[in-house]
Amino acid sequence: MATAKHLIKRILMMLAGYLVAILVGLVAVAAIYAALSSLPNAPAYFDAMGVSPIAVLLVPPLGMFVYFLTIVVTWLQTLIFALIAELFSLRNVLMHMFFGAAAASGGFFLIWPSSAEDLDPQRWADIGIIAAAGLVAGLVYWLIAGREAGFRRPLSER
């Protein structure tokens, strides 16, 4: 019974960590674009992108659409990464941050499949910004669920 309780706890922690990490990652995207748009000689493209994520965060129906779209495009790779971390009890913060960046970039490539072949510097900047937001999301996931990763119960609980 204690093992089942531990598994349910871990699954709920994974889910909570994922949902909060997505939200923080979206806020990080808005913050990164806003910071980049304030730099001298920043392209005008960053000004538009600096305003649109903030508008998405302030208009609840649009924000919820973006939140659920982000969940749809990142859930599979995030589930795979989370299961790997749980099965092997991987608790390294850098590994979770790398997984977050990979999952976010993978989601971006699902939305924009031709972005890798597109030689437009703005597209590469978008990929870097999404990956940086994924790093932040991976850190948040680690804080919530990754520090105690592992489906096996610790010896102190047995």
Backbone as a ProteinNet text record, in pm:
[ID]
protein_1_A
[PRIMARY]
MATAKHLIKRILMMLAGYLVAILVGLVAVAAIYAALSSLPNAPAYFDAMGVSPIAVLLVPPLGMFVYFLTIVVTWLQTLIFALIAELFSLRNVLMHMFFGAAAASGGFFLIWPSSAEDLDPQRWADIGIIAAAGLVAGLVYWLIAGREAGFRRPLSER
[TERTIARY]
81.4	0	86.2	195.7	283.7	348.3	377.4	436.6	336.9	211.9	109.1	90.5	92.3	79.6	196.6	316.7	434.5	425.3	380.6	367.2	265	151.5	49.7	103.5	176.3	236.8	333.6	417.1	515.2	445.1	340.7	268.7	202.1	142.2	80.2	184.3	300	407.3	458.4	467.9	509.7	409.2	281.1	177	176.7	184	186.2	311.1	425.1	548.2	540.6	481.8	468.4	377.4	261.6	166.4	220.1	287.3	345.4	464.7	544.2	660.3	616.6	506.9	454.7	417.5	347.4	305.3	425.9	523.6	644.1	723.1	726.3	794	730.4	597.9	529.8	559	564.2	601.2	746.3	833.1	973.3	986	904.7	906.3	872.4	767.8	729.1	839	900	1005.9	1129.1	1165.2	1283.5	1260.5	1142.7	1114.6	1110.3	1051.7	1046.5	1187	1271.9	1409.7	1487.3	1469.3	1541.9	1493.1	1365.2	1314.5	1365.2	1409.9	1460.5	1608.9	1676.3	1817.8	1835.9	1948.1	1972.1	1994.1	1946.7	1957.2	1884.1	1784.7	1705.4	1615.2	1596.6	1507.6	1364.6	1292.2	1153.4	1067.3	1110	1039.3	1029.7	1133.8	1130.8	1031.4	1009.9	909.6	771.6	738.4	606.9	595.5	700.7	697.5	704.9	759.1	762.9	626.4	540.4	406.8	307.8	317.6	216.6	215.4	329.6	318.7	258.6	284.7	225.1	74	30.9	-113.4	-176.2	-105.7	-157	-172.5	-78.7	-86.1	-195.1	-228.7	-327.3	-470.1	-488.5	-622.4	-647.5	-726.8	-740.4	-780.3	-879.7	-912.5	-797.4	-730.6	-616.6	-500.9	-480.5	-375.8	-401.3	-526.9	-560.5	-541.3	-573.5	-551.3	-402.6	-317.7	-173.4	-123	-174.6	-135.3	-169.4	-292	-331.5	-261.9	-234.9	-158.1	-17.1	41.7	175	172.2	68.5	54.9	43.7	-36.2	-56.7	73.7	155.5	276.8	396.3	387.3	502.5	476.7	355.1	325.6	400.5	412.5	473.5	622.2	696.6	840.3	864.8	780.9	796.5	766.3	664.1	632.5	747.8	806.4	920.6	1037.2	1069.6	1179.8	1150.8	1026.7	991.1	997.2	952	958.3	1102.7	1187.3	1329.3	1387.6	1357.4	1408.4	1354.3	1228.3	1169.2	1220.2	1230.5	1274.5	1417.9	1502.9	1643.8	1680.2	1580.3	1599.9	1702.8	1689.5	1781.4	1735.5	1820.8	1783.8	1871.4	1949.3	2041.3	1963.6	1984.5	1911.9	1946.7	2071.9	2111.1	2046.2	2031.2	1965	1817.8	1750.6	1611.8	1599.8	1694.3	1692.5	1715.4	1807.4	1830.4	1704.9	1641.2	1517.8	1410.2	1401.7	1304	1330.7	1457.3	1492.2	1464.8	1495.8	1469.7	1320.3	1240.9	1095.9	1034.9	1079.6	1027.8	1066.9	1191.3	1234.5	1159.8	1138.6	1061.4	919.1	858.9	725.1	724.1	828.5	837.8	850.2	928.6	943.8	815.8	732.4	603	508.9	515.2	430.1	482.7	614.3	676.8	778	732.8	823.8	935.8	914.2	1016.8	1116.3	1109.4	1195.6	1343	1373.7	1513.8	1577.5	1499	1553.2	1547.2	1467.1	1451.1	1577.1	1644.7	1769.6	1749.8	1626	1595.9	1649.3	1731.1	1785.8	1678.2	1563.6	1456.2	1406.8	1404.2	1359.3	1457.2	1586.6	1686.6	1681.3	1651.5	1634.8	1514.1	1406.5	1287.8	1319.3	1393.6	1429.8	1513.6	1608.6	1691.5	1610.5	1515.3	1432	1342.2	1285.2	1200.7	1284.6	1405.5	1493.5	1531.3	1557.2	1589.5	1470.5	1351	1231.7	1214.8	1254.1	1250.7	1349.5	1463.9	1559.9	1497.1	1427.3	1360.9	1251.6	1174	1067.7	1125.3	1238.5	1303	1349.6	1398.6	1438.8	1318.1	1207.5	1086.3	1035.7	1038.7	997	1086.4	1216.5	1308.2	1276.5	1246.1	1213.4	1089	991.6	866.5	874.4	921.2	913.5	1047.7	1144.7	1268.5	1367.3	1361.9	1458.4	1442.6	1322	1295.4	1255.3	1305.2	1265.8	1298.8	1212.6	1234.1	1106.2	1066.9	947	969.7	1096.1	1125	1122.3	1063.7	1057.2	1196.7	1226.7	1353.7	1355.4	1474.3	1488.9	1422.5	1417.1	1358.8	1206.9	1139.6	994.2	956.9	1047.3	1013.6	987
-119.6	0	126.7	120.5	236.9	263.9	158.5	175.8	242	200.1	261.8	408.5	437.3	575.2	659.6	603.1	675.4	699.5	599.9	616.4	723.9	722.8	824.4	963	972.6	1100.2	1148.7	1059.4	1097.9	1141.8	1069.9	1105.8	1242	1267.4	1397.9	1509.4	1480.5	1579.8	1608.8	1504.8	1524	1612.6	1585.7	1663.4	1808.1	1827.9	1964.4	2039.3	1972.2	2034.7	2074.7	1987.4	2014.9	2135.3	2138.7	2246.8	2381.4	2383	2508.3	2549.2	2452.6	2482.9	2542.3	2492.3	2549.1	2696.1	2723.5	2861	2953	2908.6	2989.4	3003.4	2899.3	2907.4	3010.9	3018.4	3119.7	3260.7	3277.1	3407.1	3440.2	3338.7	3360.1	3403.9	3346.6	3389.3	3537.7	3579.8	3721.2	3809.7	3765.8	3845.6	3854.5	3746.1	3747.8	3838.2	3826.8	3915.2	4061.3	4089.4	4227.6	4280.1	4197.4	4239.9	4261.9	4173.3	4188.7	4309.1	4341.2	4455.7	4588.1	4587.3	4711.6	4733.7	4636.8	4653.3	4753	4826	4917.4	4838	4893.1	4832	4698.2	4677.2	4553.9	4562.7	4450.5	4453.6	4490.8	4551.9	4590.3	4467.5	4354.6	4228.8	4199.2	4229.2	4204.4	4296.1	4417	4505.1	4442.1	4391.5	4327.5	4202.8	4124.7	4001.9	4032.2	4145.8	4183.4	4223.7	4274.2	4315.9	4199.7	4117.7	4012.8	3907.1	3859.3	3764.2	3825.8	3953.7	4019.8	4031	4061.5	4066.7	3929.8	3825.9	3689.8	3658.1	3703	3675.5	3757.3	3874.6	3960.6	3935.8	3873.5	3841.7	3693.6	3663.4	3524.2	3422	3446.3	3341.4	3313.4	3417.8	3399.9	3332.9	3372.4	3310.4	3162.7	3126.5	2984.7	2904.8	2965.6	2897.7	2868.9	2968.2	2949	2846.1	2849.5	2753.9	2611	2590.1	2455.4	2412.4	2506.5	2473.3	2429.8	2497.5	2459.9	2320.9	2291.7	2157.4	2053.5	2081.5	1985.2	1955.6	2057.3	2034.8	1988.4	1991.9	1950.2	1830.6	1780.7	1678.1	1547.8	1506	1375.7	1374.3	1471.8	1472.2	1497	1577.7	1600.7	1473.8	1399.9	1273.3	1174.9	1167.9	1077.6	1117.8	1248	1295.1	1272.7	1298.6	1280.9	1133.6	1044.9	901.4	852.9	902.3	866.6	911.9	1036.3	1088.7	1009.3	969.9	895.8	751.6	687.5	547.4	531.4	626.6	617.3	706.8	766	855.3	964.4	1027.7	1134	1264.6	1322.2	1440.9	1561.7	1555.7	1663.7	1782.1	1900.1	2018.6	2052.7	2038.3	2070.6	1976.7	1850.2	1755.3	1793.5	1834.5	1876	2004	2093.4	2215.2	2182.1	2091.1	2048.2	1981.8	1895.5	1831.7	1936.6	2039	2145.4	2221.2	2251.8	2322	2234.7	2106.5	2014.9	1999.6	1988.4	1974.2	2100.7	2216.8	2342.9	2359.9	2329	2339.2	2239.6	2119.3	2019.6	2065.9	2130.1	2185.4	2295.1	2378.1	2484.4	2423	2316.2	2251.5	2182	2140.1	2082.8	2189.4	2309	2417.3	2472.1	2482.4	2541.1	2441.9	2338.6	2232.1	2278	2384.6	2428.8	2525.8	2548.6	2649.4	2609.8	2480.6	2439	2471.3	2462.4	2493.8	2642.3	2714.6	2857.2	2928.8	2996.3	3062.1	3203.8	3240	3372.3	3383.3	3484.1	3497.5	3512.9	3567.9	3581.4	3444.7	3348.4	3214.1	3150.5	3170.2	3114.8	3185.3	3315.3	3387.1	3332.8	3304.3	3246.4	3111.4	3028.3	2895.9	2912.9	3005.6	3029.9	3082.8	3170.2	3224.3	3116.5	3032.8	2922.7	2824.1	2795.7	2704.9	2765.6	2896	2961.1	2955.9	2975.2	2963	2818.7	2722.4	2582	2552.8	2621.6	2607.9	2652.6	2764.3	2815.4	2718	2667.5	2572.6	2443.9	2398.5	2279.5	2300.1	2420.4	2452.4	2450.2	2507.2	2508.4	2365.7	2284.1	2144.9	2073.4	2097.4	2034.2	2077.7	2205.8	2254.4	2186.8	2158.5	2099.6	1947.6	1883.7	1737.7	1668.9	1735.7	1668.7	1642.9	1722.3	1704.4	1569.7	1516.3	1388.4	1282.7	1294.5	1202.8	1058.8	969.9	827.7	758.7	658.3	582.9	493.7	455.1	372.4	458.3	403.7	477.2	489.1	603.6	613.7	516.7	479.7	382.9	429.9	559.6	610.7	588.4	568.4	548.8	402	311.1	168.5	112.4
0	0	0	73.4	80	-55.4	-130.7	-263.7	-357.6	-354.2	-438.5	-400.9	-272.9	-226.5	-276.7	-272.3	-320.8	-471.8	-547.1	-692.3	-726.8	-658.9	-684.6	-650	-540.7	-502	-608.9	-659.8	-762.4	-890.8	-931.7	-1054.7	-1038.5	-923.6	-899.6	-893.7	-836.5	-834.1	-975.5	-1057.8	-1197.1	-1270.6	-1252.1	-1319	-1271.2	-1140.6	-1086.7	-1133.9	-1130.3	-1177.4	-1323.4	-1404.6	-1547.8	-1572.2	-1507.5	-1531.3	-1483.8	-1370.8	-1321.8	-1408.6	-1451.3	-1536.1	-1669.3	-1725.9	-1851.6	-1829.8	-1721.8	-1693.6	-1675.4	-1598.6	-1576.8	-1707.2	-1788.4	-1917.3	-2009	-2009.1	-2091	-2040.2	-1909.8	-1853.7	-1889.5	-1889.6	-1926.1	-2071.7	-2160.6	-2301.2	-2310.5	-2241.4	-2243.9	-2186.3	-2077.9	-2014.8	-2104.2	-2169.1	-2256	-2375.7	-2439.5	-2552.8	-2508.9	-2392.4	-2343.8	-2315.9	-2257.6	-2229.4	-2358.7	-2455.2	-2581.7	-2661.4	-2650.7	-2726.5	-2670.2	-2544.8	-2485.2	-2513	-2574.3	-2606.1	-2719.9	-2720.3	-2833	-2961.6	-3071	-3204	-3213.6	-3129.8	-3137.3	-3260.3	-3329	-3445.4	-3403.9	-3496.3	-3469	-3439.4	-3491.2	-3467	-3317.8	-3241.7	-3097.3	-3026.7	-3079.2	-3018.8	-3027.8	-3145.2	-3162.2	-3076.2	-3071.7	-2992.1	-2843	-2805.7	-2664.9	-2612.3	-2700	-2659.3	-2667.7	-2771.8	-2791.2	-2680.2	-2627.4	-2516.2	-2390.3	-2367.4	-2251.1	-2270.4	-2393.7	-2421.6	-2402.7	-2443.4	-2425.9	-2278.2	-2196.8	-2053.6	-1984.5	-2039.9	-1976.2	-2023.9	-2138.4	-2189.9	-2160.4	-2057.8	-2012.2	-2118.9	-2205.2	-2303.3	-2399.9	-2443	-2532.8	-2459.4	-2334.8	-2253.8	-2230.1	-2203.7	-2182.9	-2311.6	-2426.6	-2554.4	-2574	-2548.3	-2563.6	-2462.5	-2340.3	-2235.9	-2279.2	-2325.3	-2367.5	-2495.7	-2587	-2706.8	-2668.6	-2571.6	-2524.7	-2461.9	-2387.3	-2329.5	-2439.2	-2542.3	-2651.2	-2724.4	-2748.6	-2827.8	-2745.3	-2612.7	-2532.3	-2442	-2434.3	-2334.2	-2360.4	-2485.9	-2513.6	-2480.3	-2529.8	-2499.9	-2351.3	-2287.6	-2144.3	-2065.6	-2106.8	-2039.7	-2052.6	-2169.4	-2189.6	-2100	-2097.9	-2013.9	-1865.5	-1823.3	-1681.9	-1642.4	-1730.3	-1698.8	-1691.5	-1779	-1772.6	-1639.1	-1600	-1473.2	-1354.4	-1359.6	-1248.1	-1243.1	-1358	-1359.5	-1312.3	-1348.7	-1311.9	-1193.4	-1130.7	-1015.2	-1044.8	-1159.6	-1199.9	-1135.9	-1052.8	-976.4	-1006.8	-1109.4	-1144.2	-1202.2	-1148	-1192.9	-1337.8	-1376.6	-1514.4	-1615	-1576.5	-1665.2	-1684.3	-1577	-1589.2	-1671.9	-1656.6	-1738	-1885.1	-1913.2	-2052.1	-2108.5	-2029.8	-2074.3	-2103.4	-2019.2	-2041.8	-2170.8	-2196.3	-2320.2	-2442	-2431.8	-2543.3	-2568.6	-2463.1	-2478.4	-2538	-2492.9	-2546.7	-2693.4	-2726.2	-2866	-2952.8	-2901.4	-2975.5	-3001.4	-2902.8	-2922.2	-3026.8	-3027.9	-3129.2	-3268.7	-3280.8	-3411.1	-3454.9	-3360.9	-3398.3	-3452.7	-3395.6	-3444.3	-3577.1	-3589.6	-3707.8	-3763.9	-3836.8	-3881.3	-3974.9	-4048.8	-4143.4	-4081.1	-3950.2	-3888.6	-3891.7	-3893.3	-3897.2	-4032.5	-4138.9	-4272.2	-4303.4	-4229.9	-4252.8	-4204.7	-4294.1	-4259.3	-4206.9	-4180.9	-4127.8	-3985	-3955.2	-3819.4	-3711.9	-3749.9	-3651.4	-3604.9	-3693.3	-3656.4	-3558.6	-3583.1	-3491.4	-3356.3	-3357.8	-3231.5	-3155.1	-3227.8	-3162.8	-3100.1	-3170.2	-3116.7	-2990.6	-2992.9	-2874.5	-2756.8	-2784.4	-2677.9	-2619.3	-2704.2	-2657.1	-2575.7	-2621.3	-2545.6	-2410.7	-2407.2	-2279.5	-2184.2	-2236.4	-2152.6	-2105.4	-2190.2	-2150	-2038.2	-2040.4	-1929.1	-1797.6	-1803.1	-1683.1	-1638.7	-1734.7	-1702.1	-1643.9	-1696.7	-1642.4	-1500	-1469.8	-1332.9	-1238.8	-1284	-1201.7	-1180.7	-1286.2	-1271.2	-1169.4	-1177.1	-1082.1	-939.3	-919.6	-786.1	-729	-815.3	-768.5	-761.3	-867.4	-874.2	-894.7	-951.1	-989.9	-878.9	-772.5	-663.4	-594.8	-594.5	-529.3	-630.7	-753.3	-860	-822.9	-863.1	-840.7	-799.9	-878.1	-843.6	-722.9	-701.1	-583	-458.9	-354.6	-228.9	-168.4	-106.4	-33.8	83.3	126.7	235.3	364.7	387.6	511.9	519.9	403.7	401.6	414.7	401.4	398.1	533
[MASK]
++++++++++++++++++++++++++++++++++++++++++++++++++++++++++++++++++++++++++++++++++++++++++++++++++++++++++++++++++++++++++++++++++++++++++++++++++++++++++++++

